[in-house]
Amino acid sequence: SDLSVKPFYFCLFSPVAVLQMTTYVLDMSALVEEGLIDIIEDEENDVEIIIPDSVVSEIERMARENKPKGWIAIKQLQELEKMRMDNRIDITYIGGSYRGDQFKIARDIARIEGYILITGSRVQYEMCVAQGIAVKYIEPVREVKLSFEKFFDKDTMSLHIRENVPLYVKKGRPGNVELVKIGDKPLTAEEVENYIIEIIEKCIKNLPEKWDCICKNAIEKGKL
């Protein structure tokens, strides 16, 4: 009989890294907090964002009523869309059979699907903890530094912001005022809009009990 040993061949394959996906559900309050983008960018896995249709409807309603939170949320949605276009995240809008207000719908999606909910609402956070829902809470930033505060000193009375015109500051005292131009570059529409958003955010963060009335009146009078 043939007792020779036949060769045995085998291959070793390098393990292939399995891409993991982290899925976040957003409620309305998450979209008005500046920490949202930081949470997404700090995530090591691929990121999918779930936005309930009820949240989008609430954002649109608030914006149509000239409520500043609505406009801030729209800006955040636009930032998320830019990230999606850059292939940095996926975004899915969900409607369907979920019932309740936008906070409950966001909780239900996260609970049923096993996703992580991001919220800027302390009540929503505590409800998630009580129901065993994975949740990340965005701590509100009370002090918001405005980018144009650097133009103010003890002699500055006001800052004048206008599209297609450079920034101007009014310096001096009543009866002895000088209008001083800051640079020669005219402001673009986007730059003016960013200043508006900064002012609105300042109202929301530092004057939470008064921001709605203050900003609404300013918008109605054409000052924002």
C-alpha positions as CSV (number, residue, x, y, z in Angstrom):
1,S,0.0,0.0,0.0
2,D,1.0,3.6,-0.6
3,L,2.1,5.0,2.8
4,S,3.4,8.3,1.4
5,V,2.1,11.4,3.0
6,K,0.1,13.6,0.7
7,P,0.6,17.3,1.0
8,F,-2.0,19.3,2.8
9,Y,-2.7,22.8,1.7
10,F,-4.5,25.5,3.7
11,C,-4.8,29.3,3.5
12,L,-5.0,31.9,6.2
13,F,-7.2,34.9,5.4
14,S,-6.6,38.3,7.0
15,P,-9.7,39.3,9.1
16,V,-11.8,41.9,7.3
17,A,-12.9,44.8,9.4
18,V,-16.6,44.9,9.7
19,L,-18.0,48.4,9.3
20,Q,-20.2,49.2,12.3
21,M,-23.1,51.7,12.2
22,T,-24.3,53.9,15.0
23,T,-27.8,55.2,14.5
24,Y,-29.0,58.3,16.3
25,V,-32.6,59.5,16.5
26,L,-33.0,63.3,16.9
27,D,-35.8,65.2,18.5
28,M,-36.6,68.9,18.1
29,S,-34.5,69.9,21.1
30,A,-31.4,68.2,19.7
31,L,-31.5,70.4,16.6
32,V,-31.3,73.7,18.4
33,E,-28.3,72.8,20.5
34,E,-24.8,73.5,19.2
35,G,-23.4,70.3,20.7
36,L,-25.2,68.0,18.2
37,I,-22.6,68.2,15.4
38,D,-19.8,67.6,17.9
39,I,-21.5,64.3,19.1
40,I,-21.8,63.1,15.5
41,E,-18.2,64.1,14.5
42,D,-16.8,62.4,17.6
43,E,-18.5,59.0,16.8
44,E,-15.9,56.4,15.6
45,N,-18.4,54.3,13.7
46,D,-20.3,55.2,10.6
47,V,-23.3,57.3,11.5
48,E,-26.9,57.2,10.4
49,I,-29.3,60.0,11.5
50,I,-33.0,59.3,11.9
51,I,-35.2,62.3,11.9
52,P,-39.0,61.7,12.5
53,D,-41.3,63.5,10.1
54,S,-43.1,64.9,13.2
55,V,-39.9,66.8,14.1
56,V,-39.6,68.3,10.6
57,S,-43.3,69.4,10.8
58,E,-42.6,71.1,14.2
59,I,-39.6,72.8,12.8
60,E,-41.5,74.1,9.8
61,R,-44.4,75.3,12.0
62,M,-42.1,77.2,14.3
63,A,-40.2,78.8,11.4
64,R,-43.5,79.9,9.7
65,E,-44.5,81.5,13.0
66,N,-41.1,83.3,13.1
67,K,-40.0,81.5,16.2
68,P,-36.2,81.6,16.3
69,K,-35.8,78.0,17.4
70,G,-37.4,76.9,14.1
71,W,-34.8,78.8,12.1
72,I,-31.9,77.5,14.2
73,A,-33.2,74.0,13.6
74,I,-33.4,74.6,9.9
75,K,-29.8,75.7,9.9
76,Q,-28.8,72.5,11.7
77,L,-30.7,70.4,9.2
78,Q,-28.8,72.2,6.4
79,E,-25.5,71.4,8.2
80,L,-26.4,67.8,8.5
81,E,-27.3,67.7,4.8
82,K,-23.9,69.1,3.9
83,M,-22.4,66.2,5.9
84,R,-24.5,63.7,4.1
85,M,-23.5,65.2,0.7
86,D,-19.8,64.8,1.8
87,N,-20.6,61.1,2.6
88,R,-19.9,61.6,6.2
89,I,-23.3,60.5,7.5
90,D,-26.5,58.9,6.3
91,I,-29.9,60.6,6.9
92,T,-33.3,58.9,7.0
93,Y,-36.6,60.6,7.5
94,I,-39.3,58.4,9.2
95,G,-43.0,58.8,9.3
96,G,-45.3,55.8,9.3
97,S,-47.5,54.6,12.1
98,Y,-45.9,56.3,15.1
99,R,-48.4,58.3,17.1
100,G,-48.0,61.1,19.7
101,D,-46.0,64.4,19.9
102,Q,-42.6,64.6,18.4
103,F,-40.8,63.8,21.7
104,K,-42.8,60.6,22.2
105,I,-42.4,59.5,18.5
106,A,-38.6,60.0,18.8
107,R,-38.6,57.8,22.0
108,D,-40.7,55.1,20.4
109,I,-38.4,54.9,17.3
110,A,-35.3,54.6,19.5
111,R,-36.9,52.1,21.8
112,I,-38.4,49.8,19.2
113,E,-35.5,49.9,16.8
114,G,-32.7,49.9,19.5
115,Y,-31.3,53.2,18.4
116,I,-29.7,56.0,20.5
117,L,-31.8,59.1,21.0
118,I,-30.1,62.5,21.2
119,T,-31.9,65.3,23.0
120,G,-31.4,68.7,24.5
121,S,-34.4,68.3,26.8
122,R,-33.8,67.3,30.4
123,V,-37.4,65.9,30.6
124,Q,-36.9,63.8,27.5
125,Y,-33.6,62.5,28.8
126,E,-35.1,61.5,32.1
127,M,-38.0,59.8,30.3
128,C,-35.6,57.8,28.2
129,V,-33.7,56.7,31.3
130,A,-37.0,55.6,32.9
131,Q,-37.9,53.6,29.9
132,G,-34.5,52.0,29.3
133,I,-33.9,53.8,26.1
134,A,-30.3,54.6,25.1
135,V,-29.9,58.4,25.1
136,K,-27.3,61.1,24.9
137,Y,-28.1,64.5,26.5
138,I,-26.7,67.7,25.1
139,E,-26.0,70.0,28.0
140,P,-27.3,73.5,27.2
141,V,-24.5,76.1,26.8
142,R,-25.6,79.1,28.9
143,E,-22.9,81.5,27.8
144,V,-22.8,82.1,24.1
145,K,-19.9,84.2,22.9
146,L,-20.8,86.3,19.9
147,S,-18.2,86.5,17.1
148,F,-18.6,90.3,16.8
149,E,-18.2,91.1,20.5
150,K,-14.5,91.8,19.7
151,F,-15.6,95.0,17.9
152,F,-17.0,96.5,21.1
153,D,-14.9,98.5,23.6
154,K,-15.7,101.1,26.2
155,D,-16.1,103.8,23.4
156,T,-18.4,101.7,21.1
157,M,-22.1,102.7,21.1
158,S,-23.3,100.3,18.4
159,L,-22.4,98.0,15.6
160,H,-24.0,98.4,12.2
161,I,-24.5,95.2,10.1
162,R,-25.9,95.5,6.6
163,E,-25.6,93.3,3.5
164,N,-23.2,94.6,0.7
165,V,-21.7,97.1,3.1
166,P,-18.7,96.7,5.4
167,L,-19.2,96.6,9.2
168,Y,-19.4,100.0,10.9
169,V,-19.2,100.9,14.6
170,K,-20.5,104.0,16.2
171,K,-18.0,105.4,18.7
172,G,-18.0,108.3,21.1
173,R,-20.7,109.8,23.3
174,P,-24.1,111.4,22.5
175,G,-23.3,114.7,20.8
176,N,-19.8,113.5,19.8
177,V,-20.2,110.5,17.6
178,E,-18.0,109.0,14.9
179,L,-18.9,106.3,12.5
180,V,-15.9,104.0,12.0
181,K,-15.6,101.4,9.2
182,I,-14.2,98.0,10.1
183,G,-12.3,96.7,7.1
184,D,-13.2,97.2,3.4
185,K,-14.9,93.9,2.6
186,P,-18.7,94.2,2.2
187,L,-20.7,91.7,4.1
188,T,-22.3,88.8,2.1
189,A,-25.9,87.7,2.7
190,E,-24.6,84.6,4.3
191,E,-22.5,86.5,6.8
192,V,-25.4,88.7,7.8
193,E,-27.6,85.7,8.2
194,N,-24.9,84.1,10.5
195,Y,-24.9,87.2,12.6
196,I,-28.7,87.0,12.9
197,I,-28.5,83.4,14.0
198,E,-25.8,84.2,16.6
199,I,-28.0,86.9,18.1
200,I,-31.0,84.6,18.2
201,E,-29.0,81.9,19.9
202,K,-27.8,84.4,22.4
203,C,-31.4,85.2,23.3
204,I,-32.3,81.5,23.6
205,K,-29.3,80.5,25.8
206,N,-29.0,83.6,28.0
207,L,-32.6,84.8,28.2
208,P,-34.6,81.6,28.1
209,E,-37.7,83.1,29.7
210,K,-37.8,86.1,27.4
211,W,-36.2,85.0,24.1
212,D,-39.4,84.2,22.3
213,C,-41.0,87.6,22.9
214,I,-37.8,89.5,22.3
215,C,-36.9,87.8,19.0
216,K,-40.4,87.7,17.7
217,N,-40.9,91.4,18.2
218,A,-37.6,92.1,16.5
219,I,-38.4,90.0,13.5
220,E,-41.9,91.6,13.2
221,K,-40.3,95.0,13.2
222,G,-37.8,94.0,10.6
223,K,-34.8,94.3,12.9
224,L,-33.8,90.7,12.6
